[in-house]
Amino acid sequence: MPPFSTQSSVRSRCSLLKGCIPWPAEFAATYRAKGYWRGETLGAHLRRWAAERPSAVAVIAGEEQLTYEDFNGHADTLAMHLGQLRLRNRDRILVQLTNSPRFFILIFACFRIGVIPILTLPAHRESEMAHFASLSRASAYVVPANDRFDYVSLARGVRQRVPSIRHLIVDGDDERELFSLPRLMKPSSSKAIEDQSTASDVALFLLSGGTTGYPKLIPRTHNDYSYNFRRSSEIAGFDESTRYLAVLPVSHNFPLGSPGALGVFERGGTVVLSNDPSSQGAFKLIERQRITHTSVVPTIALRWIESAETRRTDLSSLRVLQVGGARLAEEVARKVRPVLGCRLQQVFGMAEGLLNYTQLDDDEETIVSSQGLPICPDDELRFVNEEGEEVPSGSPGELLVRGPYTIRGYYQAPEHNARAFTPDGFYRSGDVVRRLPTGHLVVEGRAKDMINRGGEKISAVDVENHLLAHPRIRDAAVVAIPDREFGERVCVFIITRDGAPLGLPEIGAFLSTRQVAKFMYPERVELVDAFPLTNVGKVDKKSLRQIAAKISLDREQTE
């Protein structure tokens, strides 16, 4: 398909939104020339989708269905009403919605008039939301109607702290607030809204992982985010028969655009929305809606596998399970095909840009043991040691990346950008990765997951993978604990299948049968019922490190 030639592509502005760092002109020219950037805004994408398949079903949520034509019309109506609220091009709007069809209508209405949505998560609370609002000087804030949590009270508290917020909009009805998202979408005499932004403008803000302090705002342009989901949807094999189940929060990069819902729309398929990632809820939807694809994080994948091993369920429609967000342990990966009956596609990526996928035609060993190939020929990858020097080919090193869909800096974060990006524009991912001769990447873990025990570097992921082969261990998470003698030692948090204790002698004996070096053996074990999780369902290693450090300190004080 040739690059799009639209008015938006030729009237590109000279400057990006203030506080954002653009790609250098020579790089931008290359990305356009090679067709990565096509000059089509995301609002124009929806108009094209609706023209190509007006009566096809785009979204299903419970008993509610939305065709592509309805989707486009509602977006125009809402865009007009947002404009009447004096929301203008380059204004920012906080979006904190659960998985609802109106999430998509809202963000595309914003794309049409150039308002920039900040995609936050349902789990965020006042401290984080006030930070995002203050940093971005958000003009509006959209929340769900009250369900199990009073989001309206949350939003009102944030508005009191951040005076730039002029409007609160509720996805439902709430007598405390004037503006209701469904009412703002009611049909009117509105005509098609002309795009107020260009493809080089910032389309949306995603959130960083937030491993240090508050999450950072990640500016994604229409051009680069379009490539993100277009290319990903090709690699994932999406087409008009795709029925994709979204159980992760769709405001997160993985289920939104990697390839996610946007990738499904690009290929003409249907997105089925759910806010219940449990095996019970998800399996019912897979069977009822004949789901072909879905994406989950490793903790959910493990629970689904355990459930499928013990209960009868019809998952015959499921073709591909995508797993990303964190590395999937190899022992778990090997169970996907025999237990769930579908192909596994490993996804390694980041909201800042770089995406990698195992290919659908990769052999099974490559699929279970690697995290895939970069999606773009112009993804530039470097692997460096702690001193920033490139490591020998095939050796583990921190992954640095730049390319046509990897940002050059976070929004309004000059001090952090100086640490997170190299002077020549490479993003420091914080992931320790090695590259196989085939080009596939293997994620060894986060830089902080590399435990330095007296000079011996230990991969937490490797130890976890061995431990997950133990018949009594349901899940394991390995972290470093401070140590006076060795600097750091290995601590493992374990969830057992029977709830009974599992001691270091038994763990050591098991690891010896797997020919594991003794310096990698855990030296402290903590039995827990569950791991703390981040907002998107990943194991919260930061919290576990804090817990382990406190346990060590308490024990030192009592000895």
N, C-alpha and C positions, 0 to 999 in steps of 0.2 A: 504494500500500500504506500503510495507516495506521500510526502509530507503535506499537511493541510496548508492551503493558502487562504488565509482569512485576514480580515481587516485588523483583528487583534494582533496578528503576527507582525504586521508592518508598522504599527504605531507604538512599538515598544518604548517604554519610558527609559530615561537615562539612569534613573535611580530607583533602587529597591526601597521598600518601607524602611524608614529611619530606624536604626538599631539592628538591621540585618546586614549580613555580609554577602555580596553578590559573587558569582563565579567571575573570574577574570575574563575580559572580552575575548581573548584568543581561545579560551576553553569553550565559552558559550558559542562562538562561531563554529567550532568543530562539532559540538553536540547538535547544532542545528543542521549542519551540512550532512551529518551522518544519519539524520532522521530520528534521533533520540527525542529531540524536542520538536514537536510538530506545530507549535503555534496555535493549538486549540485549547480554549479555556475549559474548565470542568463543567461550567454551565452549558457550553456548546456541546459537550459530550452527551449530556442528558437529552438535549434537543435532537441530536442525531439518533440516539437509541430509540426515542419515541417515534421518530419518523420511520425507522427501519422495522419496528415491531410493535405498533401501537397497542394491539389487543393482547399481547403476551403478558403473562403474570410476572411482575418484577419482584414483589415482596409478599410473603405470607406471614401473618402473626396471629395465631389462634384461628378465629373465624374470619379475620379481616384479610382481604386481598387487595393488592394495588397493581394495576396494569402499568405498563410503561407510559401510556398516554395519560392516565390519571396522575402518575408520578410527575410528569412534566407540567401538567396543568396546575396541580397543587403548588408546585414550586414557583410558578409564575405568580399565582395569586398571593402566596405568602411573601414573595419578594416585593410585590406592590405594597402590601400592608406594612412590611418592615420599613419601606421607604417613607410611608406616611407617619411612622414613628420617628422620623428624622434620623434613621440609621443610614449612614452614607459610606461611600467607597473608602476603604481603609479603616473604618471603625472596627473595633474588636468586640466579640460577643462570647461570653462564657457559655459553653454547652455542656450540661451535666445531665444526660439522659440515659435511661436504661435502653435495652434493645427494643426499639419501637419504630414502626414505619415512618413516624414523623421526624425521627432523627435524620433520615435521609432527605426528606422533603425540606427540612430546615437548612441543612448544610448546603444543599443545592440552591435554595433561595438566596442564601448568603453569597454563594459563588456568583450568582447572576448580578447582584448589585455591588459586588466588591467588598462586602462586609466579611471580615476574617473570623471564622469560628475557632475558638480555642477548645480542643477536644479533651475534656477532663473525664475522670472516671467516677462512676456512682459511689465508690468507696471513699472518695476524698471528703474531707470535712472542713470546718470553717478556717482553720489555720492555713491549709493549703490553698483553699479557694480565695481567701482574702489576699494571699501572696500573688496568685495568678492575676487577680483583678487589679491589684495595685501596680504590678509590673507592667501589665499591658494597657492600663487605663481603659478597661473594658467599659463599654457604654450600655450593655444589656447582659442579662443572665437568664438562662433557660433551664428549668428544673422539672422533674416529674411531679405529677400530682401526688399527694400523700399516699403512701402505701405502708410499708413496714417502717419507713423512716420519714420524718417530717422535713422534706427538702425545702419547703416554702419557708419554714422558720430559719433553716440554715441560710437560705438566700437573703432573707431579710436582715439577718445578722451581718452578713458580708456587706450588704448595701450600706448599712450604718457605718461600717468601717472604711468603705471605699466610695467617696462621693461621686466618682465618675460614672457609677452605675445609675442610669436614668430609668431603666425599665426592667421589671421582672416579668417573665413570661412562663406560664405553667402549661405543661403537656397534660391538659385535663381541665377540670373546673375546680376552683378554690375561691371561696367567697372573700378571702383576704386580699386577693389580687385581681386587678382589672383585666389583664391580658391573658387570654387562653389561646394556646397554639391551635387547637382544633377550630376555634372560632375565627382565628386569623386566616385559616385555610378555606373558609366557606366560599363557594363559587361566587364570582362577581363578574362584572363586565370587563375585567382586565384583559389586556392584550399581551402578546408575547413581550417579555422584558428584554430590552437590548442589554447585552453584557456591559457592565461598567468597568470591568477589569481587563487586563491583557494577560496573555499566557505567561509572561515573564514576571507577573506580580505574585506576591505571596497569596496562596489560596487558603491555607489553613495552618494552624499551629498544632503539632503533636507534642507530647510530653516525653522527656527523657526518663531513663530508669530511676533517676533520683537517688543514686547510691551515696551521694554526699550532699546533705542539705535538701532544699526543695528541688523537685524536678525542674529542669530547664525547659524553655519554650523552643521548639524546633520549627523553624519556618520552612514550609514546603510550598514551592511554586506550582502553578498549574502545569507548566512544562515538565518539571521533574517528577511530580507525583503521578502524572498521566503515564509517563514511561514506566514508573514503578509498578502500576497494576496492569498495564497493557502487556508488558513483557512477561510478568509473572503469570498472568492468565494463560498465555501461550504455553509456557513450560508446564503448568499444572494440567494442561489438556482440557480446559474448560470449553464448553460449547453450549448451544441452545438447549441441550438435554440436561445440562448440569442443574442439580438441585442441591444447594449448599446450605448446610445447617450452621448458623452462627450462634454459638453458646457462650463464647467469650464476649466481653463488652466491645461493641462495634466501634467505640471511640478509640480503641487501641489499634495501632498500625497493622498488626498481624491479621485480625479478622476484617479490617476495613479495606486495606489496599495491598496485601501481600499474599496472594492476590486478593483474597477476601471478597467482600460484597461488591466492591467497585469492579474487581476483575470479573465477577459473575455478570454484572450489568453490561460490561464491555463485550461479552461473548453471547449475550442474549438469554442467559439462564434465569433461574429463580432462586431468591434468597429466602430461607425459612428462619424466622427469628425466634429465639427462646432466651429466657433469663435463668434457665435451670440447666447447669452443666452436669448434674448427677447422672449416673448411668441409667437410673430408672426413668427419668424424664427424657433424656436424650434418646435412649433406645426406642421408646414409644414413638417419638417423632421420626426417627430413622425408618421405622417400619411403616408408620401411617403415611408419611409424606414421600416415601421411596427416595430417601436422601442418597445422593451419589458421592458427595464430598463434604468434609468438615475439617475444622482445624482446632487443635487443643494444645495446651501446655503439657509437659511431661507428667505432672501430678494427676491431671485428669485422665491422661492416657493410661496410667497405671491403674487407676480406679476402674476404668471401663474394662480393661483386660481382666482384672480380678473378678468383676461382676459377670462378664461373659463366660468365664471358666466355670461358674457355679450355677448359672441360670440359663434356661432355654429362651432364646430371643431370635427374631428374624432380622438379620443384618445383611441379607443377601443383596440388597440394592447398593450397599456401600462399596464404592470402587477404590477410593483413596482416603486415607487418614493422614492429614498433614500435622506434624508435631514440631513445634518451635517454641521460642521464648526462652528456652534454656536447653542445654544439651540433654538429649534422651539417652539414658544409660543403655549400653549395648544389650545387656541381658533382657531389658524390657523390650527393646526394638525387635529382638528376635521372636517375640511372642505375638506381634501384631498380625502377621499373615495367618499363622496357624489358629489363633484364637478368635480374631475378629473377622478373618476371611477376606481381608482387603489388602491393597498395596499400601505400604508406608511411604510417605514422602517427607524426608527430613528437611526442615527449614531453619536456616541460621541467618539472622539478620538483625537489623537495628532500626529504630525509628529515625535515626540520623541519616539513613541511606542504605548502605550495602545490603544486598539480599543474595542468598545462596540456596539452591535447591538440589536435592538428589534428583536425577532424571528418571522419568517413568520407565525408561528402557534400561536403566542401570541393572547390573546383576544384584542378586539379593545380598551378597556379602558387602558390596559397596554401599547399598542402601542402609544396612544396619550399622555399619562401622564408620560412616563419614557423614558430614553435614552439608555436602553438596558443592556445586560449582557456582561461581558468580554469574549473575544473569547477563552482564554486559561485557563485550570485548574491551571496552574502555574503562572498566573498573581497574584501577591501579592499586596493587596490593604490595605492602612491604611488611617484613617480619623482623622485629628488632629486639635486642636484649635490654636490660635495665639501663644501660648507658646510651641507648638509642642507636647502637651499631647493628647493622644487618647481620642476621645469623646465617649459618650455612644452609643451603637448600635442603628442605625436608626437616629442619630442626624447628622445635617450638620457639615461638617468639611472639611478642605483643603485635597484634595486627594493626597496621596503619592503612588507611584507605582514602582515596579520593576518586571522584567520577561524576557522571552526568546526573546522578540522583542522590549524591551524598553532599550534605550541606557543607558550607565553608565556615559556619559559626552559629552559635546559639543567639537568640534574640536578646538584646540589651544585657550582654554578659561579657564585657571585654576582659575582665580579669580571668574568668574561667576559660574563655576562649584561648587565652595565651598559654594555658596549660593543656587544653584538650585538643589543640590543633598545632601542627608544625608550622614554621614560617612559610613553607611552600605549599600549605593548604591540605596536608594529610590529616584526617581525623584519627586521633588515638582512641581506638575502640575499648581498650582495657581488657580485651579477650586474648588469651594465650592460645595460639593456633599454629598448626603445621600444615604444610601443603604436600599432598601425595604426588607421585610422578604423573598421575592422571589429571592433576589440577584440582581434584577434590580437596576440600578442607576438612581437617579434623580439629575440633575444638577441645583443647585440653582443660579449659576452665577460665574463669576470670583471673586477672593478675593477682587479685587478693585471695584467690582459691589455691594459689601455688604456695605450699607450706615450705618454709626454709628451716629445716631441722639440722642445725649445725653445719650448714653449707650444702646439705643434700636437698635438692628440690623435689617436692612430692606433689603430684597432681591429685587434688581432692576428688576429681571426677574419676580417675583411675581406681582409687581406693573404693569409692562408692560402687563402681561397677562390679568389682570383685565381691563386695559384701552383699550385693543384691542377688548373687547366685546362691547365697546361704538359704537353705530351705526354711529356716525360722524367721528370716528377716523380710518384713514386708516393704520397708523403705529405710533408706539411710542417707544421712547428710553429714559430710566431713568438713570440719573447720579447724583453723589453727588456734591453739591456746598459748599465751605467753609463757615462757620458761626461762629461768635465770641461767641455766646451764647451756641449753641448746638454742636459745632464742625463741623457738617455737616447737611445739609438739603437736601430734595428731590427736584430735578429739572427734569422736563420732557420736552423733545423735541417732538413735535407732527406734523404729517402730516394729515390734515383733508381731507375728501373725497370731500368737496365742496370748499376748499380753504378759507373758512370763519373762523374768530377767534373763539376760544373756551376757555372760561375763567375758572379760578380756582373754582368759585362758582358752575358752571355746572358740572365740574369734581368731586368736592366734593360730590355733590348731587347724582351723579351716583354711586360713590364708596360706599356711605352709603347704597344704595339698594343691594349692593353685600356683605354687612356685613364685610367691610374692616376696620381694626383698624385705628383710626384717626391719629396715629403717622406715618402711612404709606402714608398719603395723600401728593401729591405733593404740594410744597409751592412756586414753581415758574414754569410757563409754557412758553415755547418759541415755537411759530409757525414757521415752516420751510417748504420749498418746497421739500427738499430732505435731506437725511442724508449723511455725508461724509462716504465713504466706504474704506476699506482696499484694498490691491491689489487683494485679492481673493473674494471680494464682501461682506465681513462682515461689519456690522455697526461699524464705527471707534469710539468706546467709548472714547479712549484716546483724540481724537480731540474734541469730544463733551464736555469732562470734561474741556479741556483748554478753549473752547468757554464759557462754563458756568462760569468758574472762572473769566474770563476777564469781562463778563457781570456784575458779582457781584462786582468786583473791581471798574468798571466804575460807577456803580450806587452808591456805597459807596462814591466815590469822588464827585459826583454831589449832594448828599444829605446834 
